[in-house]
Amino acid sequence: DLEAGGASHGVACRICHLSPEGGDGPGSEVIRLACCCKEELGHAHRQCAEAWFRIKG
């Protein structure tokens, strides 16, 4: 499950470890994952999260 919005600047993607300023393309926005991870560990680029879930299930 993915939950849109809410990421603040300075929060890094938990998957690729890049900041949200890394790109302006589709899927580059940082989203909050609907998981029990706390603070910045619950954030990822939409594109990174979708790729991760396709691979890991």
MOHUWO-V45146 format. One record per residue. N is the residue number from 0. RES is the residue in one small letter. PSI is psi in whole degrees, -180 to 180 (NA if undefined). OMEGA is omega in radians with two decimals (999 if undefined). D_FIRST is the distance of its C-alpha to the first C-alpha in whole Angstrom. Layout:
n-><N N>
res-><RES RES>
psi-><PSI PSI>
omega-><OMEGA OMEGA>
d_first-><D_FIRST D_FIRST>
This chain:
n-><0 1 2 3 4 5 6 7 8 9 10 11 12 13 14 15 16 17 18 19 20 21 22 23 24 25 26 27 28 29 30 31 32 33 34 35 36 37 38 39 40 41 42 43 44 45 46 47 48 49 50 51 52 53 54 55 56>
res-><d l e a g g a s h g v a c r i c h l s p e g g d g p g s e v i r l a c c c k e e l g h a h r q c a e a w f r i k g>
psi-><138 141 121 152 178 -7 136 160 149 -7 128 151 130 -14 -53 -12 17 154 165 -18 -1 -18 160 1 173 135 -3 -8 147 130 162 124 143 68 -179 8 143 148 -130 -15 -15 15 144 156 142 -45 -42 -44 -43 -42 -43 -47 -32 -40 -48 -22 NA>
omega-><3.10 3.12 -3.05 2.96 3.00 -3.10 3.12 3.10 -3.11 3.10 -3.14 3.05 -3.11 -3.10 -3.10 3.11 3.08 -3.13 -3.14 -3.14 -3.04 -3.11 -3.14 -3.07 3.09 -3.14 -3.10 3.12 3.12 3.14 3.03 3.12 3.14 -3.13 -3.11 -3.14 -3.10 3.05 -3.02 3.12 3.14 -3.10 3.09 2.97 3.14 -3.11 3.12 -3.12 3.14 3.11 3.14 -3.11 3.07 -3.10 -3.02 3.13 999>
d_first-><0 4 7 10 13 15 16 20 22 23 20 19 16 16 16 19 20 21 22 20 24 23 23 23 22 19 15 17 16 14 11 10 7 6 8 12 13 16 17 17 15 12 12 12 14 11 14 13 10 10 13 12 9 12 15 13 11>
